[in-house]
Amino acid sequence: MNVRVQFYAQLRDLAGASELNFDLPDKATIGDLLARIYEEIPALRSRDKSLLIGAGVEFVDRNHELKPGDEISIMPPVQGG
């Protein structure tokens, strides 16, 4: 299945793109997707503990099962003032 991943803020700079597509096996999870991303973009691994991940309009955890055509957002923690 194919999923589109959008990177935000400094993660976009580390990824070298604002958006990438990944092919994953059926029933893959967010955790599987992150492992694949880290293989291709090792610089993002250092941010692993602080990532916020959204599928569509909801925040999801690493056990969330992906669906074909999902749009995943990966962003740093939100800070406000």
N, C-alpha and C positions, 0 to 999 in steps of 0.2 A: 504494500500500500504506500501511497505517497502522502506526505504531510508537509505543509509549509511552515517554516519557523521564522518568526520576526524577532530581531534583536533590537534592544533599546538602549539609549544613553551610551555609556562607555563600553558596554558589551558589543555594540555595533562596531566600534572601533577595533576591539579585539578580534571580532569575527571577520573583519574586513568587508562586511556587507550588511545591509539592513535586513536582508531576507535571503533564505536558502531553502531548497527543497531536499528532502531526505526520503529514500525508499527504505521501508522497514517491513519485516514479516508481519503477517496477520497476528492479531492479539498482542502486538508490541505495547509496551507501557511507556510512560514518560521516562522512567528509569532507563529503559532500553534506548530511547531516543537520546538521552543525555550521554550515555556511554558512546553512542555513535558520533555525536557532536564532538566529544572530547578526543576521539580518535582522529578526527579531521582537523580540529582546532584546539590543540592542547592548551593554549593560553587561557581558555575559558575555564579549565578545571580548577584553577586557583580561586574562582568565584563560586564554586559549587555550593558551599554551605549557606550562602546568602541569596541565592536566586529565588525570584518569584516567578511562577509559571502559570500561565493562563491557557485554557482551551476554550476558544470562543470568547464568551464574556464572563467566564467563571475561573477563579483560581482553583488549581487542582494539585494533588500530591503526586508523588513519584509512582504510585501504584495505579494511577488512572490509565485505563486501557484506551489506546488511540483508535480512531476510526478513519477509514479512508477519506482523504480530503480535509482532515482537521487543519485548522489554523492555530498554531501554538505561538504564544508570546513569551519571550524570556526576557526578564528585566531585573535590574538591580533593586535593592530595597528602596522603598519610597521614603523620602525625607521631606519634611515640611518645616515651616518656621512661623 
